[in-house]
Amino acid sequence: MNTTVKATVRPSRPRIDLTDRKALQAHDPAAPEVVEEARRIKETVLLDFGIADSAVASWLYSKCHYQIPTTAIPTAAVAATGDGTCMLLYNPDFFVALGPEGVKFILYHEARHLIQRHLYVEKELRSDPIFTVATEVTINHVVLTRLGRTGLPVHRDADMTDSSEQVGIDPRTIHGMYVSDLQEQGLEPLAYREFVDTDMSVYAELRRMTNPPIPPVLCIHMGEDCDGEGVPLDDETVGRLGADVLAEVMRQARNGNTFAREELLEMADRTEGGGDRLRRLWGSLGLAALRGETPATRKVEWWKRWLIDTLASKLRDGERLVYPKKLGAVMLSLGMEPMLSRRGRERVKVVLIAIDTSGSMPDEVVQWLTTLVGQTDGVETHWLSFDGTVMPFVPGQPVLGGGGTSFQNVVDYAEGRYAIDGELFDTRFDAAIMVTDGYAPIVKPRDPDRWIWLITEGGDDWPERQLPPMACHRISHHT
């Protein structure tokens, strides 16, 4: 840490549009050396998240395509706007005053805050200040525990010495207030560990208090200097961001990432008692399989649900092609396969499905793909089989593989450069699904975001290691 870089105490901030990226950067900028030091601290912390500290935080910030140093906010926050944009906003003076360990706490807190908002959508809860305090208590308890800390971060003064000002709500302080309150009523309080056991346990216990604690600033990113408005959090954008992050972390957990598995299980356990919606949400993500459980009512394998969500995101224009969550939950509870449905008028979507015939391909995988696209209204499907060459493929008919495997031929066909029976493919496709073991020379499609790779057991998942990564998931050979 460069101890010659000092934070600056700034006057109160004028109102500014927190969705205007140019205005955010131009607003009373911090000294260049402070901005650079704050950026270095941020990048170091985000790298630590990816290595071991938090798969959730790592994935969330990877989806914040704009990370803006600005003095328009007093601390740091993730902003989610109505156009689908996610931004990490951070005050450079604040980051330098906290140092790396303090910044790690703040960014981890913010990541969990966004996921909590995705998990708990009930307006009655969100509008209850006691629930807000309960959320802050549980988030900070988790962050302190997972980072191995004993106390909240503190600001450092201009001479870089620690001040006594802590950042955020101290869960043990709140617990102490709760214990005193209940004892004055002649009631038996819970010990700290039982108190912070789940999000709802904290909420329920705080509601037993005669005078629940309602601090004037309930969260580090909703301070008084933001004119009481806080940072924009569009519900739809937060929902998409939260769902994407949890899906990616679940994929990592299923692929053997111990840190991702532990974090997901801890997060799910903390939502115990949060209602049927949360149970369905975790069930649809495949939590039971992660725990080694097999519910009798659930027949949909995780890779299938992942493909449904991923394919929907590739085909969506606005919000017209969707996964019907309420209907999907009913279908899952009945043991039925989910499907995609359409909302509004829109052109037909084109999907290419290419099956690698150079190795063994389980019939049930092809059958399930046939059912999925067959039940999706407004989708035109082109089936291909490939080894060293590319051939038309009709589901249900046997195909025999030849020699070698070439992904490039499939890419060339999809992009209109490879002819089959003298004809080029001249249709704009919206998504291409490759079902393969992954063993062939690497390819770089023109639009990697349109490609989805399903890798069979024992295969090579190289597509997700490319820059930019392509959607990729391992599939099982049994239903």
C-alpha positions in Angstrom: 0.0 0.0 0.0 1.4 3.4 -1.0 1.1 5.3 2.3 1.7 8.6 0.6 -1.8 8.5 -1.0 -4.3 10.2 1.3 -8.0 10.4 1.3 -9.8 13.7 1.1 -12.7 14.9 3.2 -15.2 16.4 0.7 -18.2 18.7 1.2 -21.8 17.5 0.8 -22.6 16.4 -2.8 -25.1 18.0 -5.1 -27.9 15.8 -6.6 -26.7 13.9 -9.6 -28.2 11.3 -11.9 -26.7 8.1 -10.7 -27.5 6.4 -14.0 -25.4 8.9 -16.1 -22.0 7.3 -16.5 -20.3 10.4 -17.9 -21.7 12.6 -15.2 -20.6 10.2 -12.5 -17.0 10.2 -13.8 -16.9 14.0 -14.3 -18.4 14.9 -10.9 -15.8 16.6 -8.7 -13.1 13.9 -9.6 -10.7 12.7 -6.9 -7.0 13.3 -7.4 -5.5 11.0 -10.2 -3.2 9.2 -7.8 -6.1 8.5 -5.4 -8.2 7.2 -8.3 -5.4 4.9 -9.4 -4.8 3.6 -5.9 -8.5 2.9 -5.4 -8.6 1.1 -8.7 -5.6 -1.0 -7.8 -7.2 -1.9 -4.4 -10.5 -2.9 -6.2 -8.8 -5.1 -8.7 -6.8 -6.9 -6.0 -9.9 -7.6 -4.0 -11.9 -8.8 -7.1 -9.0 -11.2 -7.9 -9.1 -12.5 -4.3 -12.9 -13.2 -4.7 -12.3 -15.3 -7.8 -9.5 -17.3 -6.2 -11.0 -18.3 -2.9 -13.1 -15.7 -1.0 -16.4 -15.7 -2.8 -17.7 -17.3 -6.0 -20.9 -15.2 -5.7 -19.1 -11.9 -5.4 -16.6 -12.9 -8.2 -19.4 -13.7 -10.7 -21.6 -10.7 -9.7 -18.8 -8.1 -10.3 -17.9 -9.8 -13.5 -21.3 -8.9 -14.7 -20.9 -5.2 -13.7 -19.5 -4.1 -17.1 -19.0 -0.6 -15.8 -16.9 0.0 -12.7 -16.8 3.7 -12.1 -14.8 5.7 -9.6 -16.9 8.6 -8.6 -17.3 11.1 -5.7 -21.1 11.3 -6.4 -21.7 8.7 -3.8 -20.1 8.6 -0.4 -19.1 4.9 -0.3 -19.7 2.1 -2.8 -22.7 0.3 -4.4 -23.9 -1.7 -7.3 -26.4 0.2 -9.4 -28.9 -1.8 -11.5 -30.9 0.4 -14.0 -34.0 -0.2 -16.0 -32.1 -0.7 -19.3 -30.4 -3.8 -17.9 -27.1 -2.1 -17.0 -25.2 -3.1 -13.9 -22.5 -0.7 -12.6 -20.2 -0.8 -9.6 -19.8 2.7 -8.3 -17.1 3.4 -5.8 -15.8 6.5 -4.1 -12.0 6.6 -4.5 -11.4 8.5 -1.3 -13.5 6.0 0.6 -11.6 3.0 -0.8 -8.2 4.5 -0.1 -9.4 5.4 3.5 -10.5 1.8 4.0 -7.6 0.0 2.5 -7.7 -3.5 0.9 -9.2 -5.4 3.8 -11.9 -2.8 4.3 -12.7 -2.7 0.6 -13.0 -6.5 0.5 -15.6 -6.3 3.3 -17.6 -3.6 1.5 -17.6 -5.3 -1.9 -18.5 -8.7 -0.4 -21.3 -6.9 1.6 -22.6 -5.3 -1.6 -22.6 -8.6 -3.5 -24.6 -10.3 -0.8 -27.0 -7.3 -0.6 -27.9 -7.7 -4.3 -28.4 -11.4 -4.0 -30.6 -10.9 -0.9 -32.7 -8.4 -2.9 -33.1 -11.1 -5.6 -34.1 -13.7 -3.0 -36.6 -11.7 -1.0 -38.9 -9.9 -3.4 -42.0 -9.4 -1.1 -42.8 -5.7 -0.9 -44.0 -6.0 2.6 -40.6 -7.3 3.7 -38.7 -4.7 1.8 -40.8 -1.8 3.2 -40.3 -3.0 6.8 -37.2 -1.2 8.4 -36.9 -4.1 10.9 -36.3 -6.5 8.0 -33.8 -4.2 6.5 -31.9 -4.1 9.8 -32.2 -8.0 10.0 -30.7 -8.2 6.5 -27.8 -6.0 7.3 -27.2 -8.1 10.5 -27.1 -11.4 8.6 -25.1 -10.1 5.7 -22.4 -8.6 7.9 -22.3 -11.7 10.1 -21.8 -13.9 7.0 -19.1 -11.6 5.6 -17.2 -11.4 8.9 -17.4 -15.1 9.3 -16.4 -16.1 5.7 -13.5 -13.5 5.7 -12.3 -14.6 9.1 -12.8 -11.1 10.6 -13.7 -10.2 14.2 -15.0 -6.7 13.6 -16.2 -4.2 11.0 -13.8 -2.2 8.9 -12.9 1.3 10.1 -12.1 4.5 8.3 -8.5 5.7 8.3 -7.9 9.4 8.9 -6.0 11.6 6.5 -2.7 10.6 8.3 -3.6 6.9 7.5 -4.2 5.9 11.1 -7.3 4.0 12.1 -10.2 6.1 13.4 -12.9 4.8 15.7 -15.6 5.1 13.0 -16.8 1.7 11.9 -18.5 1.1 8.6 -21.9 -0.7 8.6 -24.1 -2.3 11.2 -22.3 -4.5 13.8 -24.3 -7.8 14.2 -23.0 -8.3 17.8 -24.0 -4.8 18.8 -27.5 -5.4 17.5 -27.6 -8.7 19.4 -26.5 -6.9 22.6 -29.3 -4.4 22.2 -31.8 -7.2 21.5 -30.6 -9.1 24.7 -31.0 -6.1 26.9 -34.5 -5.3 25.5 -35.8 -8.8 26.0 -34.4 -9.1 29.5 -36.1 -5.8 30.4 -39.4 -7.4 29.3 -38.7 -10.5 31.3 -38.2 -12.6 28.2 -35.5 -15.1 27.3 -33.3 -14.0 24.4 -31.5 -16.3 22.1 -27.7 -16.7 22.2 -25.8 -15.0 19.3 -25.4 -18.1 17.2 -29.1 -19.0 17.4 -30.0 -15.4 16.8 -28.1 -15.2 13.5 -29.0 -18.7 12.4 -31.2 -17.6 9.4 -32.4 -14.4 7.9 -35.9 -15.0 9.2 -34.7 -15.9 12.7 -33.0 -12.4 13.0 -36.2 -10.8 11.7 -38.4 -12.7 14.0 -36.3 -12.0 17.1 -35.9 -8.3 16.4 -39.7 -8.0 16.1 -39.9 -9.3 19.7 -38.2 -6.1 20.9 -40.0 -3.2 22.4 -37.7 -0.8 20.7 -36.1 -2.4 17.7 -33.0 -0.7 16.4 -33.6 1.5 13.4 -30.4 3.3 12.5 -30.8 6.4 10.4 -28.6 4.9 7.6 -29.6 1.2 7.1 -27.0 0.2 4.5 -23.5 1.5 3.6 -24.7 2.3 0.0 -27.9 4.3 1.0 -26.3 7.1 2.9 -27.6 10.6 3.8 -25.3 12.1 1.2 -27.4 10.5 -1.6 -30.3 12.8 -0.8 -32.3 9.9 0.7 -32.8 8.3 -2.7 -30.1 5.7 -2.6 -28.6 4.0 -5.6 -31.0 2.8 -8.3 -31.9 -0.9 -8.1 -34.3 -1.9 -10.8 -36.2 -5.0 -9.7 -36.1 -6.7 -13.2 -32.4 -6.1 -13.7 -31.6 -7.2 -10.1 -33.7 -10.4 -10.7 -31.8 -11.2 -13.9 -28.5 -10.4 -12.4 -29.2 -12.5 -9.3 -30.5 -15.5 -11.3 -27.5 -15.4 -13.6 -25.0 -15.3 -10.7 -26.7 -18.1 -8.8 -26.9 -20.2 -11.9 -23.2 -19.7 -12.7 -22.1 -20.4 -9.1 -24.3 -23.6 -9.1 -22.6 -24.7 -12.3 -19.2 -24.2 -10.6 -20.3 -26.1 -7.6 -21.6 -29.0 -9.6 -18.3 -29.1 -11.5 -16.4 -29.6 -8.2 -15.6 -26.1 -6.9 -15.6 -26.6 -3.1 -15.8 -22.9 -2.3 -18.8 -22.4 -4.6 -20.6 -25.4 -3.1 -20.0 -24.2 0.5 -21.2 -20.7 -0.3 -24.3 -21.8 -2.0 -25.3 -24.3 0.7 -24.7 -21.6 3.4 -26.8 -19.1 1.5 -29.6 -21.6 1.0 -29.6 -22.6 4.6 -29.8 -19.0 5.7 -33.1 -18.5 3.7 -34.7 -21.4 5.7 -38.2 -20.3 6.6 -38.4 -17.7 3.8 -41.5 -19.3 2.2 -42.5 -21.5 -0.8 -41.0 -19.2 -3.4 -37.5 -19.6 -2.0 -37.9 -23.4 -1.7 -38.9 -23.5 -5.4 -36.1 -21.2 -6.4 -33.4 -23.4 -4.7 -35.1 -26.5 -6.0 -35.1 -25.2 -9.6 -31.4 -24.4 -9.2 -30.7 -28.1 -8.3 -29.9 -27.6 -4.6 -31.1 -31.1 -3.7 -28.6 -32.7 -6.1 -25.9 -30.5 -4.7 -26.7 -31.9 -1.3 -26.9 -35.4 -2.6 -30.6 -35.6 -2.2 -33.1 -36.9 -4.8 -36.6 -35.6 -4.4 -39.2 -38.0 -5.7 -41.1 -35.2 -7.4 -38.2 -33.7 -9.4 -37.2 -35.4 -12.7 -35.5 -32.5 -14.4 -31.8 -32.7 -14.4 -29.7 -29.6 -13.7 -28.2 -29.3 -17.1 -31.6 -29.3 -18.7 -32.8 -26.4 -16.6 -29.5 -24.6 -17.3 -30.1 -25.1 -21.1 -33.6 -23.8 -20.8 -32.5 -20.7 -19.1 -29.5 -20.2 -21.4 -31.5 -20.8 -24.6 -34.2 -18.4 -23.4 -31.6 -15.7 -22.9 -30.1 -16.2 -26.4 -33.5 -16.1 -28.1 -35.1 -13.3 -26.1 -35.8 -10.0 -27.8 -37.2 -7.8 -25.1 -39.2 -10.2 -22.9 -41.2 -12.0 -25.5 -39.6 -15.4 -25.2 -39.6 -16.4 -21.6 -39.4 -19.2 -19.1 -42.8 -19.1 -17.3 -41.7 -19.3 -13.7 -45.1 -19.8 -12.0 -46.2 -22.4 -14.6 -42.7 -23.9 -14.5 -42.9 -24.4 -10.8 -46.2 -26.2 -11.1 -44.9 -28.4 -13.9 -41.8 -29.2 -11.8 -43.9 -30.1 -8.8 -45.9 -32.5 -11.0 -42.7 -34.1 -12.3 -43.1 -32.7 -15.8 -40.5 -31.2 -18.1 -40.5 -27.4 -18.3 -40.7 -25.5 -21.6 -40.3 -22.1 -23.0 -43.3 -19.9 -24.0 -43.8 -16.7 -25.9 -45.2 -13.4 -25.0 -46.2 -11.0 -27.7 -45.6 -10.9 -31.5 -42.1 -11.5 -32.7 -40.3 -13.0 -35.7 -39.5 -16.8 -35.8 -36.3 -17.6 -34.0 -33.8 -19.9 -35.6 -31.9 -22.6 -33.6 -29.1 -24.8 -35.0 -28.5 -28.1 -33.1 -25.4 -30.0 -34.1 -24.8 -33.5 -32.8 -21.2 -34.9 -32.7 -21.4 -38.4 -34.1 -17.7 -39.2 -33.9 -18.3 -40.8 -30.4 -21.3 -42.3 -28.6 -24.2 -40.0 -28.2 -27.0 -41.1 -25.8 -30.4 -41.2 -27.4 -32.2 -39.6 -24.4 -30.2 -36.4 -24.9 -31.3 -36.1 -28.5 -34.9 -37.0 -27.5 -35.0 -34.4 -24.8 -33.7 -31.7 -27.1 -36.3 -32.7 -29.7 -39.0 -32.3 -27.1 -37.7 -29.0 -25.8 -37.6 -27.2 -29.2 -40.7 -29.0 -30.4 -42.7 -27.5 -27.5 -41.3 -24.0 -28.0 -43.6 -21.9 -30.2 -42.1 -19.7 -32.8 -38.8 -21.6 -33.1 -37.4 -23.0 -36.4 -34.9 -25.8 -35.7 -32.2 -27.0 -38.1 -30.6 -30.3 -37.0 -27.1 -31.3 -38.0 -24.8 -34.2 -37.4 -21.1 -33.9 -37.7 -17.7 -35.6 -37.5 -15.2 -34.6 -40.1 -18.1 -33.4 -42.3 -21.5 -31.8 -41.6 -24.7 -33.6 -42.6 -28.4 -33.0 -42.2 -29.9 -34.9 -39.3 -33.5 -36.0 -38.6 -34.2 -36.8 -34.9 -35.3 -40.4 -34.5 -33.2 -41.7 -37.4 -29.9 -43.5 -36.7 -26.7 -41.7 -37.7 -23.3 -43.3 -38.2 -20.2 -41.4 -37.4 -17.2 -41.3 -39.7 -13.6 -40.3 -39.1 -12.3 -37.2 -37.3 -14.1 -34.3 -35.8 -14.3 -30.7 -37.0 -16.0 -27.9 -35.1 -14.8 -25.4 -37.7 -17.0 -27.0 -40.4 -20.1 -26.5 -38.2 -19.1 -22.9 -37.5 -18.5 -22.3 -41.2 -21.9 -23.8 -42.1 -23.7 -21.7 -39.5 -21.9 -18.5 -40.8 -22.7 -19.3 -44.5 -19.3 -20.5 -45.7 -19.7 -24.3 -45.8 -22.1 -25.9 -48.3 -24.2 -29.1 -47.8 -25.3 -30.6 -51.1 -24.1 -27.5 -52.9 -26.3 -25.2 -50.7 -25.1 -22.6 -48.2 -27.0 -21.8 -45.0 -28.2 -18.2 -45.6 -30.5 -17.8 -42.6 -29.6 -15.6 -39.6 -29.5 -18.0 -36.6 -30.2 -16.9 -33.0 -28.6 -19.8 -31.2 -26.4 -22.8 -32.0 -26.3 -25.8 -29.6 -23.3 -28.1 -30.0 -23.6 -31.5 -28.3 -20.1 -33.0 -28.2 -17.3 -34.4 -26.1 -15.3 -31.3 -26.9 -12.3 -33.1 -28.4 -11.4 -31.3 -31.6 -9.4 -28.2 -32.6 -10.7 -25.0 -30.8 -12.9 -22.6 -32.8 -13.7 -19.0 -32.5 -17.1 -18.2 -33.9 -17.9 -14.7 -35.2 -20.6 -14.3 -32.5 -19.6 -16.5 -29.5 -22.5 -15.3 -27.4 -24.9 -17.2 -29.7 -23.2 -20.6 -29.1 -24.2 -23.1 -26.4 -22.0 -26.1 -25.8 -23.3 -29.3 -24.1 -20.2 -31.5 -23.2 -20.8 -35.2 -22.7 -19.3 -37.1 -19.7 -15.5 -37.2 -19.8 -15.3 -34.4 -22.3 -13.3 -31.2 -22.6 -15.2 -28.0 -21.6 -12.7 -25.7 -23.3 -15.4 -23.3 -24.6 -15.9 -21.8 -21.2 -12.2 -21.1 -20.9 -12.1 -18.9 -24.0 -12.1 -15.1 -24.1 -14.9 -14.3 -24.3 -16.2 -17.5 -22.8 -19.1 -19.4 -24.5 -22.0 -20.9 -22.6 -20.9 -24.4 -21.7 -22.2 -27.2 -19.4 -21.5 -30.9 -18.8 -24.5 -33.2 -19.4 -25.3 -36.5 -17.8 -26.4 -39.6 -19.9 -29.3 -40.7 -17.7 -32.7 -39.3 -16.9 
